[in-house]
């Protein structure tokens, strides 16, 4: 049995009259179909990969944002505690200063009274 070479069989187009090999036409159609299918799969895979990367980055960013927000809350609470302590220390200092001034005034009054009593005795 003899095999036909692809160029040995030619078909004539009824519209334009050109002669062509049916194998080449089928090959061309298959190639175009496969390229289209490949492009579609590539596009789908690219879209899927892009969506997955976008979601991973979004989750990563969201995690960082949550950690930063938690850190901010903790620092805000610590700052409030420090402000309260500073205010408490300032109040204590004022109270001590007031007591000291009153004690000083009281001592001065006593000294003046003693001086007065001593002057009267003299």
Jmol script that loads the backbone (N, CA, C; Angstrom):
load data "model"
ATOM      1  N   UNK A   1       0.826  -1.168   0.000  1.00  0.00           N
ATOM      2  CA  UNK A   1       0.000   0.000   0.000  1.00  0.00           C
ATOM      3  C   UNK A   1       0.883   1.249   0.000  1.00  0.00           C
ATOM      4  N   UNK A   2       0.459   2.176  -0.744  1.00  0.00           N
ATOM      5  CA  UNK A   2       1.240   3.377  -0.943  1.00  0.00           C
ATOM      6  C   UNK A   2       0.638   4.511  -0.130  1.00  0.00           C
ATOM      7  N   UNK A   3       1.496   5.281   0.572  1.00  0.00           N
ATOM      8  CA  UNK A   3       1.000   6.437   1.321  1.00  0.00           C
ATOM      9  C   UNK A   3       1.095   7.663   0.459  1.00  0.00           C
ATOM     10  N   UNK A   4       0.139   8.540   0.657  1.00  0.00           N
ATOM     11  CA  UNK A   4       0.110   9.757  -0.127  1.00  0.00           C
ATOM     12  C   UNK A   4       0.911  10.833   0.575  1.00  0.00           C
ATOM     13  N   UNK A   5       1.628  11.578  -0.165  1.00  0.00           N
ATOM     14  CA  UNK A   5       2.338  12.711   0.398  1.00  0.00           C
ATOM     15  C   UNK A   5       1.337  13.831   0.576  1.00  0.00           C
ATOM     16  N   UNK A   6       1.541  14.718   1.589  1.00  0.00           N
ATOM     17  CA  UNK A   6       0.577  15.785   1.804  1.00  0.00           C
ATOM     18  C   UNK A   6       0.416  16.688   0.593  1.00  0.00           C
ATOM     19  N   UNK A   7       1.431  16.824  -0.179  1.00  0.00           N
ATOM     20  CA  UNK A   7       1.325  17.722  -1.325  1.00  0.00           C
ATOM     21  C   UNK A   7       0.785  17.016  -2.564  1.00  0.00           C
ATOM     22  N   UNK A   8       0.637  15.692  -2.508  1.00  0.00           N
ATOM     23  CA  UNK A   8       0.186  14.967  -3.696  1.00  0.00           C
ATOM     24  C   UNK A   8      -1.309  15.140  -3.937  1.00  0.00           C
ATOM     25  N   UNK A   9      -2.052  15.438  -2.863  1.00  0.00           N
ATOM     26  CA  UNK A   9      -3.492  15.605  -3.012  1.00  0.00           C
ATOM     27  C   UNK A   9      -3.824  17.071  -2.863  1.00  0.00           C
ATOM     28  N   UNK A  10      -4.385  17.662  -3.872  1.00  0.00           N
ATOM     29  CA  UNK A  10      -4.745  19.072  -3.823  1.00  0.00           C
ATOM     30  C   UNK A  10      -6.224  19.205  -4.121  1.00  0.00           C
ATOM     31  N   UNK A  11      -6.841  20.144  -3.421  1.00  0.00           N
ATOM     32  CA  UNK A  11      -8.266  20.403  -3.580  1.00  0.00           C
ATOM     33  C   UNK A  11      -8.411  21.806  -4.147  1.00  0.00           C
ATOM     34  N   UNK A  12      -9.392  21.965  -5.005  1.00  0.00           N
ATOM     35  CA  UNK A  12      -9.621  23.275  -5.620  1.00  0.00           C
ATOM     36  C   UNK A  12     -10.773  23.957  -4.895  1.00  0.00           C
ATOM     37  N   UNK A  13     -10.548  25.226  -4.483  1.00  0.00           N
ATOM     38  CA  UNK A  13     -11.583  26.013  -3.789  1.00  0.00           C
ATOM     39  C   UNK A  13     -12.668  26.370  -4.801  1.00  0.00           C
ATOM     40  N   UNK A  14     -13.949  26.092  -4.455  1.00  0.00           N
ATOM     41  CA  UNK A  14     -15.016  26.406  -5.401  1.00  0.00           C
ATOM     42  C   UNK A  14     -15.261  27.920  -5.530  1.00  0.00           C
ATOM     43  N   UNK A  15     -14.811  28.698  -4.570  1.00  0.00           N
ATOM     44  CA  UNK A  15     -15.056  30.142  -4.594  1.00  0.00           C
ATOM     45  C   UNK A  15     -13.975  30.907  -5.359  1.00  0.00           C
ATOM     46  N   UNK A  16     -12.709  30.638  -5.018  1.00  0.00           N
ATOM     47  CA  UNK A  16     -11.641  31.421  -5.628  1.00  0.00           C
ATOM     48  C   UNK A  16     -10.835  30.643  -6.657  1.00  0.00           C
ATOM     49  N   UNK A  17     -10.949  29.349  -6.641  1.00  0.00           N
ATOM     50  CA  UNK A  17     -10.247  28.537  -7.605  1.00  0.00           C
ATOM     51  C   UNK A  17      -8.835  28.164  -7.192  1.00  0.00           C
ATOM     52  N   UNK A  18      -8.379  28.590  -6.049  1.00  0.00           N
ATOM     53  CA  UNK A  18      -7.044  28.230  -5.566  1.00  0.00           C
ATOM     54  C   UNK A  18      -6.998  26.757  -5.205  1.00  0.00           C
ATOM     55  N   UNK A  19      -5.832  26.175  -5.401  1.00  0.00           N
ATOM     56  CA  UNK A  19      -5.645  24.776  -5.021  1.00  0.00           C
ATOM     57  C   UNK A  19      -4.866  24.760  -3.712  1.00  0.00           C
ATOM     58  N   UNK A  20      -5.276  23.841  -2.831  1.00  0.00           N
ATOM     59  CA  UNK A  20      -4.605  23.728  -1.525  1.00  0.00           C
ATOM     60  C   UNK A  20      -4.669  22.290  -1.054  1.00  0.00           C
ATOM     61  N   UNK A  21      -3.804  21.993  -0.100  1.00  0.00           N
ATOM     62  CA  UNK A  21      -3.747  20.659   0.478  1.00  0.00           C
ATOM     63  C   UNK A  21      -4.746  20.604   1.635  1.00  0.00           C
ATOM     64  N   UNK A  22      -5.627  19.622   1.682  1.00  0.00           N
ATOM     65  CA  UNK A  22      -6.586  19.536   2.788  1.00  0.00           C
ATOM     66  C   UNK A  22      -5.885  19.332   4.133  1.00  0.00           C
ATOM     67  N   UNK A  23      -4.738  18.643   4.145  1.00  0.00           N
ATOM     68  CA  UNK A  23      -4.006  18.450   5.392  1.00  0.00           C
ATOM     69  C   UNK A  23      -3.534  19.787   5.965  1.00  0.00           C
ATOM     70  N   UNK A  24      -3.054  20.635   5.071  1.00  0.00           N
ATOM     71  CA  UNK A  24      -2.601  21.961   5.516  1.00  0.00           C
ATOM     72  C   UNK A  24      -3.764  22.784   6.043  1.00  0.00           C
ATOM     73  N   UNK A  25      -4.913  22.671   5.406  1.00  0.00           N
ATOM     74  CA  UNK A  25      -6.100  23.412   5.852  1.00  0.00           C
ATOM     75  C   UNK A  25      -6.534  22.924   7.227  1.00  0.00           C
ATOM     76  N   UNK A  26      -6.540  21.591   7.390  1.00  0.00           N
ATOM     77  CA  UNK A  26      -6.927  21.018   8.686  1.00  0.00           C
ATOM     78  C   UNK A  26      -5.895  21.419   9.748  1.00  0.00           C
ATOM     79  N   UNK A  27      -4.624  21.342   9.365  1.00  0.00           N
ATOM     80  CA  UNK A  27      -3.552  21.718  10.289  1.00  0.00           C
ATOM     81  C   UNK A  27      -3.700  23.181  10.693  1.00  0.00           C
ATOM     82  N   UNK A  28      -3.982  24.032   9.713  1.00  0.00           N
ATOM     83  CA  UNK A  28      -4.165  25.457  10.003  1.00  0.00           C
ATOM     84  C   UNK A  28      -5.355  25.672  10.954  1.00  0.00           C
ATOM     85  N   UNK A  29      -6.482  25.011  10.677  1.00  0.00           N
ATOM     86  CA  UNK A  29      -7.668  25.144  11.536  1.00  0.00           C
ATOM     87  C   UNK A  29      -7.396  24.618  12.942  1.00  0.00           C
ATOM     88  N   UNK A  30      -6.722  23.457  13.033  1.00  0.00           N
ATOM     89  CA  UNK A  30      -6.395  22.894  14.345  1.00  0.00           C
ATOM     90  C   UNK A  30      -5.456  23.823  15.110  1.00  0.00           C
ATOM     91  N   UNK A  31      -4.457  24.331  14.395  1.00  0.00           N
ATOM     92  CA  UNK A  31      -3.508  25.242  15.041  1.00  0.00           C
ATOM     93  C   UNK A  31      -4.234  26.482  15.575  1.00  0.00           C
ATOM     94  N   UNK A  32      -5.122  27.064  14.755  1.00  0.00           N
ATOM     95  CA  UNK A  32      -5.864  28.250  15.184  1.00  0.00           C
ATOM     96  C   UNK A  32      -6.743  27.929  16.388  1.00  0.00           C
ATOM     97  N   UNK A  33      -7.386  26.762  16.349  1.00  0.00           N
ATOM     98  CA  UNK A  33      -8.240  26.352  17.467  1.00  0.00           C
ATOM     99  C   UNK A  33      -7.424  26.123  18.730  1.00  0.00           C
ATOM    100  N   UNK A  34      -6.300  25.439  18.580  1.00  0.00           N
ATOM    101  CA  UNK A  34      -5.440  25.173  19.739  1.00  0.00           C
ATOM    102  C   UNK A  34      -4.845  26.463  20.297  1.00  0.00           C
ATOM    103  N   UNK A  35      -4.444  27.375  19.429  1.00  0.00           N
ATOM    104  CA  UNK A  35      -3.909  28.660  19.896  1.00  0.00           C
ATOM    105  C   UNK A  35      -4.974  29.445  20.661  1.00  0.00           C
ATOM    106  N   UNK A  36      -6.191  29.412  20.123  1.00  0.00           N
ATOM    107  CA  UNK A  36      -7.296  30.111  20.800  1.00  0.00           C
ATOM    108  C   UNK A  36      -7.551  29.480  22.173  1.00  0.00           C
ATOM    109  N   UNK A  37      -7.574  28.157  22.214  1.00  0.00           N
ATOM    110  CA  UNK A  37      -7.793  27.455  23.482  1.00  0.00           C
ATOM    111  C   UNK A  37      -6.655  27.736  24.462  1.00  0.00           C
ATOM    112  N   UNK A  38      -5.410  27.738  23.955  1.00  0.00           N
ATOM    113  CA  UNK A  38      -4.251  28.030  24.792  1.00  0.00           C
ATOM    114  C   UNK A  38      -4.335  29.450  25.350  1.00  0.00           C
ATOM    115  N   UNK A  39      -4.664  30.407  24.484  1.00  0.00           N
ATOM    116  CA  UNK A  39      -4.793  31.801  24.922  1.00  0.00           C
ATOM    117  C   UNK A  39      -5.884  31.937  25.989  1.00  0.00           C
ATOM    118  N   UNK A  40      -6.988  31.223  25.811  1.00  0.00           N
ATOM    119  CA  UNK A  40      -8.078  31.276  26.791  1.00  0.00           C
ATOM    120  C   UNK A  40      -7.628  30.688  28.122  1.00  0.00           C
ATOM    121  N   UNK A  41      -6.955  29.553  28.077  1.00  0.00           N
ATOM    122  CA  UNK A  41      -6.452  28.938  29.314  1.00  0.00           C
ATOM    123  C   UNK A  41      -5.419  29.830  29.990  1.00  0.00           C
ATOM    124  N   UNK A  42      -4.539  30.400  29.177  1.00  0.00           N
ATOM    125  CA  UNK A  42      -3.529  31.304  29.724  1.00  0.00           C
ATOM    126  C   UNK A  42      -4.195  32.507  30.385  1.00  0.00           C
ATOM    127  N   UNK A  43      -5.193  33.055  29.714  1.00  0.00           N
ATOM    128  CA  UNK A  43      -5.919  34.199  30.275  1.00  0.00           C
ATOM    129  C   UNK A  43      -6.617  33.817  31.582  1.00  0.00           C
ATOM    130  N   UNK A  44      -7.261  32.643  31.592  1.00  0.00           N
ATOM    131  CA  UNK A  44      -7.943  32.172  32.806  1.00  0.00           C
ATOM    132  C   UNK A  44      -6.942  31.938  33.932  1.00  0.00           C
ATOM    133  N   UNK A  45      -5.821  31.305  33.601  1.00  0.00           N
ATOM    134  CA  UNK A  45      -4.800  31.043  34.625  1.00  0.00           C
ATOM    135  C   UNK A  45      -4.205  32.343  35.150  1.00  0.00           C
ATOM    136  N   UNK A  46      -3.970  33.276  34.248  1.00  0.00           N
ATOM    137  CA  UNK A  46      -3.434  34.577  34.662  1.00  0.00           C
ATOM    138  C   UNK A  46      -4.416  35.284  35.582  1.00  0.00           C
ATOM    139  N   UNK A  47      -5.686  35.272  35.225  1.00  0.00           N
ATOM    140  CA  UNK A  47      -6.714  35.907  36.054  1.00  0.00           C
ATOM    141  C   UNK A  47      -6.805  35.235  37.418  1.00  0.00           C
ATOM    142  N   UNK A  48      -6.782  33.891  37.417  1.00  0.00           N
ATOM    143  CA  UNK A  48      -6.839  33.141  38.677  1.00  0.00           C
ATOM    144  C   UNK A  48      -5.635  33.460  39.549  1.00  0.00           C
ATOM    145  N   UNK A  49      -4.456  33.453  38.934  1.00  0.00           N
ATOM    146  CA  UNK A  49      -3.236  33.745  39.678  1.00  0.00           C
ATOM    147  C   UNK A  49      -3.246  35.172  40.208  1.00  0.00           C
ATOM    148  N   UNK A  50      -3.682  36.110  39.382  1.00  0.00           N
ATOM    149  CA  UNK A  50      -3.763  37.509  39.804  1.00  0.00           C
ATOM    150  C   UNK A  50      -4.733  37.675  40.972  1.00  0.00           C
ATOM    151  N   UNK A  51      -5.876  37.010  40.872  1.00  0.00           N
ATOM    152  CA  UNK A  51      -6.854  37.084  41.966  1.00  0.00           C
ATOM    153  C   UNK A  51      -6.289  36.474  43.242  1.00  0.00           C
ATOM    154  N   UNK A  52      -5.605  35.348  43.108  1.00  0.00           N
ATOM    155  CA  UNK A  52      -5.030  34.694  44.292  1.00  0.00           C
ATOM    156  C   UNK A  52      -3.957  35.577  44.932  1.00  0.00           C
ATOM    157  N   UNK A  53      -3.085  36.145  44.104  1.00  0.00           N
ATOM    158  CA  UNK A  53      -2.042  37.032  44.638  1.00  0.00           C
ATOM    159  C   UNK A  53      -2.672  38.255  45.284  1.00  0.00           C
ATOM    160  N   UNK A  54      -3.677  38.820  44.633  1.00  0.00           N
ATOM    161  CA  UNK A  54      -4.359  39.997  45.187  1.00  0.00           C
ATOM    162  C   UNK A  54      -4.983  39.667  46.547  1.00  0.00           C
ATOM    163  N   UNK A  55      -5.625  38.498  46.634  1.00  0.00           N
ATOM    164  CA  UNK A  55      -6.244  38.098  47.905  1.00  0.00           C
ATOM    165  C   UNK A  55      -5.202  37.853  48.987  1.00  0.00           C
ATOM    166  N   UNK A  56      -4.080  37.219  48.610  1.00  0.00           N
ATOM    167  CA  UNK A  56      -3.015  36.972  49.587  1.00  0.00           C
ATOM    168  C   UNK A  56      -2.437  38.294  50.087  1.00  0.00           C
ATOM    169  N   UNK A  57      -2.201  39.214  49.166  1.00  0.00           N
ATOM    170  CA  UNK A  57      -1.661  40.520  49.558  1.00  0.00           C
ATOM    171  C   UNK A  57      -2.672  41.289  50.405  1.00  0.00           C
ATOM    172  N   UNK A  58      -3.935  41.165  50.062  1.00  0.00           N
ATOM    173  CA  UNK A  58      -4.982  41.832  50.837  1.00  0.00           C
ATOM    174  C   UNK A  58      -5.023  41.274  52.260  1.00  0.00           C
ATOM    175  N   UNK A  59      -4.953  39.948  52.384  1.00  0.00           N
ATOM    176  CA  UNK A  59      -4.947  39.325  53.704  1.00  0.00           C
ATOM    177  C   UNK A  59      -3.696  39.727  54.484  1.00  0.00           C
ATOM    178  N   UNK A  60      -2.564  39.761  53.801  1.00  0.00           N
ATOM    179  CA  UNK A  60      -1.312  40.164  54.443  1.00  0.00           C
ATOM    180  C   UNK A  60      -1.416  41.613  54.930  1.00  0.00           C
ATOM    181  N   UNK A  61      -1.914  42.477  54.058  1.00  0.00           N
ATOM    182  CA  UNK A  61      -2.078  43.887  54.428  1.00  0.00           C
ATOM    183  C   UNK A  61      -3.073  44.031  55.573  1.00  0.00           C
ATOM    184  N   UNK A  62      -4.162  43.274  55.512  1.00  0.00           N
ATOM    185  CA  UNK A  62      -5.175  43.330  56.564  1.00  0.00           C
ATOM    186  C   UNK A  62      -4.577  42.879  57.893  1.00  0.00           C
ATOM    187  N   UNK A  63      -3.761  41.824  57.850  1.00  0.00           N
ATOM    188  CA  UNK A  63      -3.096  41.341  59.074  1.00  0.00           C
ATOM    189  C   UNK A  63      -2.160  42.390  59.643  1.00  0.00           C
ATOM    190  N   UNK A  64      -1.391  43.031  58.776  1.00  0.00           N
ATOM    191  CA  UNK A  64      -0.491  44.094  59.233  1.00  0.00           C
ATOM    192  C   UNK A  64      -1.287  45.247  59.820  1.00  0.00           C
ATOM    193  N   UNK A  65      -2.382  45.593  59.153  1.00  0.00           N
ATOM    194  CA  UNK A  65      -3.220  46.688  59.627  1.00  0.00           C
ATOM    195  C   UNK A  65      -3.810  46.367  60.999  1.00  0.00           C
ATOM    196  N   UNK A  66      -4.255  45.130  61.176  1.00  0.00           N
ATOM    197  CA  UNK A  66      -4.813  44.715  62.471  1.00  0.00           C
ATOM    198  C   UNK A  66      -3.744  44.753  63.557  1.00  0.00           C
ATOM    199  N   UNK A  67      -2.528  44.279  63.232  1.00  0.00           N
ATOM    200  CA  UNK A  67      -1.445  44.314  64.217  1.00  0.00           C
ATOM    201  C   UNK A  67      -1.087  45.759  64.585  1.00  0.00           C
ATOM    202  N   UNK A  68      -1.035  46.611  63.578  1.00  0.00           N
ATOM    203  CA  UNK A  68      -0.728  48.023  63.850  1.00  0.00           C
ATOM    204  C   UNK A  68      -1.822  48.675  64.701  1.00  0.00           C
ATOM    205  N   UNK A  69      -3.062  48.352  64.402  1.00  0.00           N
ATOM    206  CA  UNK A  69      -4.176  48.916  65.169  1.00  0.00           C
ATOM    207  C   UNK A  69      -4.125  48.418  66.616  1.00  0.00           C
ATOM    208  N   UNK A  70      -3.829  47.128  66.796  1.00  0.00           N
ATOM    209  CA  UNK A  70      -3.716  46.567  68.147  1.00  0.00           C
ATOM    210  C   UNK A  70      -2.558  47.230  68.896  1.00  0.00           C
ATOM    211  N   UNK A  71      -1.436  47.415  68.204  1.00  0.00           N
ATOM    212  CA  UNK A  71      -0.271  48.077  68.796  1.00  0.00           C
ATOM    213  C   UNK A  71      -0.618  49.517  69.190  1.00  0.00           C
ATOM    214  N   UNK A  72      -1.356  50.189  68.313  1.00  0.00           N
ATOM    215  CA  UNK A  72      -1.774  51.566  68.605  1.00  0.00           C
ATOM    216  C   UNK A  72      -2.674  51.608  69.844  1.00  0.00           C
ATOM    217  N   UNK A  73      -3.593  50.657  69.946  1.00  0.00           N
ATOM    218  CA  UNK A  73      -4.479  50.613  71.111  1.00  0.00           C
ATOM    219  C   UNK A  73      -3.692  50.393  72.395  1.00  0.00           C
ATOM    220  N   UNK A  74      -2.747  49.447  72.341  1.00  0.00           N
ATOM    221  CA  UNK A  74      -1.932  49.151  73.523  1.00  0.00           C
ATOM    222  C   UNK A  74      -1.128  50.380  73.923  1.00  0.00           C
ATOM    223  N   UNK A  75      -0.511  51.033  72.943  1.00  0.00           N
ATOM    224  CA  UNK A  75       0.277  52.231  73.241  1.00  0.00           C
ATOM    225  C   UNK A  75      -0.607  53.361  73.750  1.00  0.00           C
ATOM    226  N   UNK A  76      -1.810  53.457  73.225  1.00  0.00           N
ATOM    227  CA  UNK A  76      -2.742  54.480  73.692  1.00  0.00           C
ATOM    228  C   UNK A  76      -3.116  54.236  75.157  1.00  0.00           C
ATOM    229  N   UNK A  77      -3.345  52.975  75.501  1.00  0.00           N
ATOM    230  CA  UNK A  77      -3.682  52.629  76.889  1.00  0.00           C
ATOM    231  C   UNK A  77      -2.496  52.934  77.803  1.00  0.00           C
ATOM    232  N   UNK A  78      -1.291  52.556  77.368  1.00  0.00           N
ATOM    233  CA  UNK A  78      -0.095  52.831  78.179  1.00  0.00           C
ATOM    234  C   UNK A  78       0.123  54.328  78.340  1.00  0.00           C
ATOM    235  N   UNK A  79      -0.096  55.074  77.266  1.00  0.00           N
ATOM    236  CA  UNK A  79       0.052  56.527  77.332  1.00  0.00           C
ATOM    237  C   UNK A  79      -0.947  57.113  78.322  1.00  0.00           C
ATOM    238  N   UNK A  80      -2.176  56.635  78.290  1.00  0.00           N
ATOM    239  CA  UNK A  80      -3.203  57.109  79.223  1.00  0.00           C
ATOM    240  C   UNK A  80      -2.793  56.795  80.658  1.00  0.00           C
ATOM    241  N   UNK A  81      -2.273  55.593  80.874  1.00  0.00           N
ATOM    242  CA  UNK A  81      -1.818  55.212  82.215  1.00  0.00           C
ATOM    243  C   UNK A  81      -0.687  56.126  82.679  1.00  0.00           C
ATOM    244  N   UNK A  82       0.272  56.392  81.781  1.00  0.00           N
ATOM    245  CA  UNK A  82       1.385  57.273  82.136  1.00  0.00           C
ATOM    246  C   UNK A  82       0.907  58.697  82.419  1.00  0.00           C
ATOM    247  N   UNK A  83      -0.052  59.162  81.615  1.00  0.00           N
ATOM    248  CA  UNK A  83      -0.605  60.500  81.853  1.00  0.00           C
ATOM    249  C   UNK A  83      -1.305  60.557  83.209  1.00  0.00           C
ATOM    250  N   UNK A  84      -2.058  59.494  83.522  1.00  0.00           N
ATOM    251  CA  UNK A  84      -2.732  59.439  84.824  1.00  0.00           C
ATOM    252  C   UNK A  84      -1.719  59.436  85.958  1.00  0.00           C
ATOM    253  N   UNK A  85      -0.633  58.654  85.787  1.00  0.00           N
ATOM    254  CA  UNK A  85       0.396  58.617  86.828  1.00  0.00           C
ATOM    255  C   UNK A  85       1.073  59.974  86.966  1.00  0.00           C
ATOM    256  N   UNK A  86       1.356  60.611  85.848  1.00  0.00           N
ATOM    257  CA  UNK A  86       1.994  61.930  85.884  1.00  0.00           C
ATOM    258  C   UNK A  86       1.080  62.935  86.575  1.00  0.00           C
ATOM    259  N   UNK A  87      -0.198  62.855  86.275  1.00  0.00           N
ATOM    260  CA  UNK A  87      -1.157  63.751  86.918  1.00  0.00           C
ATOM    261  C   UNK A  87      -1.218  63.475  88.419  1.00  0.00           C
ATOM    262  N   UNK A  88      -1.210  62.209  88.785  1.00  0.00           N
ATOM    263  CA  UNK A  88      -1.239  61.830  90.189  1.00  0.00           C
ATOM    264  C   UNK A  88       0.012  62.338  90.910  1.00  0.00           C
ATOM    265  N   UNK A  89       1.166  62.184  90.263  1.00  0.00           N
ATOM    266  CA  UNK A  89       2.412  62.668  90.859  1.00  0.00           C
ATOM    267  C   UNK A  89       2.366  64.182  91.012  1.00  0.00           C
ATOM    268  N   UNK A  90       1.853  64.865  89.991  1.00  0.00           N
ATOM    269  CA  UNK A  90       1.756  66.331  90.052  1.00  0.00           C
ATOM    270  C   UNK A  90       0.825  66.755  91.191  1.00  0.00           C
ATOM    271  N   UNK A  91      -0.276  66.039  91.367  1.00  0.00           N
ATOM    272  CA  UNK A  91      -1.211  66.360  92.451  1.00  0.00           C
ATOM    273  C   UNK A  91      -0.544  66.131  93.817  1.00  0.00           C
ATOM    274  N   UNK A  92       0.189  65.028  93.920  1.00  0.00           N
ATOM    275  CA  UNK A  92       0.893  64.756  95.184  1.00  0.00           C
ATOM    276  C   UNK A  92       1.929  65.837  95.478  1.00  0.00           C
ATOM    277  N   UNK A  93       2.670  66.222  94.449  1.00  0.00           N
ATOM    278  CA  UNK A  93       3.659  67.285  94.638  1.00  0.00           C
ATOM    279  C   UNK A  93       2.993  68.568  95.106  1.00  0.00           C
ATOM    280  N   UNK A  94       1.858  68.882  94.499  1.00  0.00           N
ATOM    281  CA  UNK A  94       1.142  70.105  94.900  1.00  0.00           C
ATOM    282  C   UNK A  94       0.670  69.995  96.345  1.00  0.00           C
ATOM    283  N   UNK A  95       0.124  68.835  96.703  1.00  0.00           N
ATOM    284  CA  UNK A  95      -0.312  68.646  98.090  1.00  0.00           C
ATOM    285  C   UNK A  95       0.866  68.783  99.053  1.00  0.00           C
ATOM    286  N   UNK A  96       1.987  68.148  98.727  1.00  0.00           N
ATOM    287  CA  UNK A  96       3.160  68.246  99.592  1.00  0.00           C
ATOM    288  C   UNK A  96       3.655  69.691  99.689  1.00  0.00           C
ATOM    289  N   UNK A  97       3.655  70.395  98.586  1.00  0.00           N
ATOM    290  CA  UNK A  97       4.093  71.785  98.580  1.00  0.00           C
ATOM    291  C   UNK A  97       3.160  72.638  99.441  1.00  0.00           C
ATOM    292  N   UNK A  98       1.845  72.391  99.287  1.00  0.00           N
ATOM    293  CA  UNK A  98       0.872  73.121 100.113  1.00  0.00           C
ATOM    294  C   UNK A  98       1.081  72.821 101.597  1.00  0.00           C
ATOM    295  N   UNK A  99       1.298  71.557 101.943  1.00  0.00           N
ATOM    296  CA  UNK A  99       1.542  71.191 103.344  1.00  0.00           C
ATOM    297  C   UNK A  99       2.805  71.871 103.864  1.00  0.00           C
ATOM    298  N   UNK A 100       3.818  71.853 103.021  1.00  0.00           N
ATOM    299  CA  UNK A 100       5.085  72.467 103.413  1.00  0.00           C
ATOM    300  C   UNK A 100       4.897  73.967 103.663  1.00  0.00           C
ATOM    301  N   UNK A 101       4.172  74.620 102.782  1.00  0.00           N
ATOM    302  CA  UNK A 101       3.921  76.060 102.953  1.00  0.00           C
ATOM    303  C   UNK A 101       3.108  76.326 104.221  1.00  0.00           C
ATOM    304  N   UNK A 102       2.093  75.470 104.452  1.00  0.00           N
ATOM    305  CA  UNK A 102       1.289  75.654 105.674  1.00  0.00           C
ATOM    306  C   UNK A 102       2.136  75.422 106.916  1.00  0.00           C
ATOM    307  N   UNK A 103       2.982  74.384 106.855  1.00  0.00           N
ATOM    308  CA  UNK A 103       3.863  74.115 108.002  1.00  0.00           C
ATOM    309  C   UNK A 103       4.811  75.285 108.224  1.00  0.00           C
ATOM    310  N   UNK A 104       5.324  75.827 107.150  1.00  0.00           N
ATOM    311  CA  UNK A 104       6.236  76.964 107.241  1.00  0.00           C
ATOM    312  C   UNK A 104       5.519  78.180 107.835  1.00  0.00           C
ATOM    313  N   UNK A 105       4.306  78.405 107.363  1.00  0.00           N
ATOM    314  CA  UNK A 105       3.525  79.518 107.913  1.00  0.00           C
ATOM    315  C   UNK A 105       3.228  79.312 109.395  1.00  0.00           C
ATOM    316  N   UNK A 106       2.895  78.091 109.703  1.00  0.00           N
ATOM    317  CA  UNK A 106       2.599  77.769 111.102  1.00  0.00           C
ATOM    318  C   UNK A 106       3.833  77.994 111.972  1.00  0.00           C
ATOM    319  N   UNK A 107       4.987  77.568 111.464  1.00  0.00           N
ATOM    320  CA  UNK A 107       6.232  77.773 112.211  1.00  0.00           C
ATOM    321  C   UNK A 107       6.518  79.264 112.375  1.00  0.00           C
ATOM    322  N   UNK A 108       6.305  80.035 111.323  1.00  0.00           N
ATOM    323  CA  UNK A 108       6.544  81.482 111.406  1.00  0.00           C
ATOM    324  C   UNK A 108       5.610  82.124 112.433  1.00  0.00           C
ATOM    325  N   UNK A 109       4.350  81.685 112.434  1.00  0.00           N
ATOM    326  CA  UNK A 109       3.397  82.219 113.414  1.00  0.00           C
ATOM    327  C   UNK A 109       3.865  81.905 114.826  1.00  0.00           C
ATOM    328  N   UNK A 110       4.292  80.685 115.044  1.00  0.00           N
ATOM    329  CA  UNK A 110       4.747  80.293 116.375  1.00  0.00           C
ATOM    330  C   UNK A 110       5.975  81.109 116.785  1.00  0.00           C
ATOM    331  N   UNK A 111       6.887  81.273 115.837  1.00  0.00           N
ATOM    332  CA  UNK A 111       8.074  82.073 116.139  1.00  0.00           C
ATOM    333  C   UNK A 111       7.693  83.510 116.479  1.00  0.00           C
ATOM    334  N   UNK A 112       6.783  84.079 115.729  1.00  0.00           N
ATOM    335  CA  UNK A 112       6.327  85.447 116.006  1.00  0.00           C
ATOM    336  C   UNK A 112       5.652  85.528 117.378  1.00  0.00           C
ATOM    337  N   UNK A 113       4.848  84.541 117.683  1.00  0.00           N
ATOM    338  CA  UNK A 113       4.192  84.533 118.997  1.00  0.00           C
ATOM    339  C   UNK A 113       5.220  84.408 120.111  1.00  0.00           C
ATOM    340  N   UNK A 114       6.213  83.572 119.941  1.00  0.00           N
ATOM    341  CA  UNK A 114       7.252  83.414 120.966  1.00  0.00           C
ATOM    342  C   UNK A 114       8.036  84.705 121.121  1.00  0.00           C
ATOM    343  N   UNK A 115       8.340  85.301 119.954  1.00  0.00           N
ATOM    344  CA  UNK A 115       9.047  86.585 120.040  1.00  0.00           C
ATOM    345  C   UNK A 115       8.206  87.604 120.796  1.00  0.00           C
ATOM    346  N   UNK A 116       6.937  87.599 120.506  1.00  0.00           N
ATOM    347  CA  UNK A 116       6.021  88.536 121.175  1.00  0.00           C
ATOM    348  C   UNK A 116       5.983  88.250 122.679  1.00  0.00           C
ATOM    349  N   UNK A 117       5.862  86.968 123.006  1.00  0.00           N
ATOM    350  CA  UNK A 117       5.829  86.602 124.414  1.00  0.00           C
ATOM    351  C   UNK A 117       7.160  86.968 125.078  1.00  0.00           C
ATOM    352  N   UNK A 118       8.252  86.720 124.421  1.00  0.00           N
ATOM    353  CA  UNK A 118       9.555  87.054 124.982  1.00  0.00           C
ATOM    354  C   UNK A 118       9.715  88.561 125.153  1.00  0.00           C
ATOM    355  N   UNK A 119       9.242  89.327 124.188  1.00  0.00           N
ATOM    356  CA  UNK A 119       9.332  90.789 124.292  1.00  0.00           C
ATOM    357  C   UNK A 119       8.488  91.268 125.464  1.00  0.00           C
ATOM    358  N   UNK A 120       7.318  90.652 125.613  1.00  0.00           N
ATOM    359  CA  UNK A 120       6.457  91.075 126.710  1.00  0.00           C
ATOM    360  C   UNK A 120       7.087  90.715 128.048  1.00  0.00           C
ATOM    361  N   UNK A 121       7.743  89.600 128.105  1.00  0.00           N
ATOM    362  CA  UNK A 121       8.377  89.191 129.354  1.00  0.00           C
ATOM    363  C   UNK A 121       9.566  90.091 129.656  1.00  0.00           C
ATOM    364  N   UNK A 122      10.205  90.584 128.650  1.00  0.00           N
ATOM    365  CA  UNK A 122      11.357  91.462 128.893  1.00  0.00           C
ATOM    366  C   UNK A 122      10.843  92.801 129.225  1.00  0.00           C
TER     367      UNK A 122
END
end "model"
wireframe off; spacefill off
backbone 0.3
color backbone group
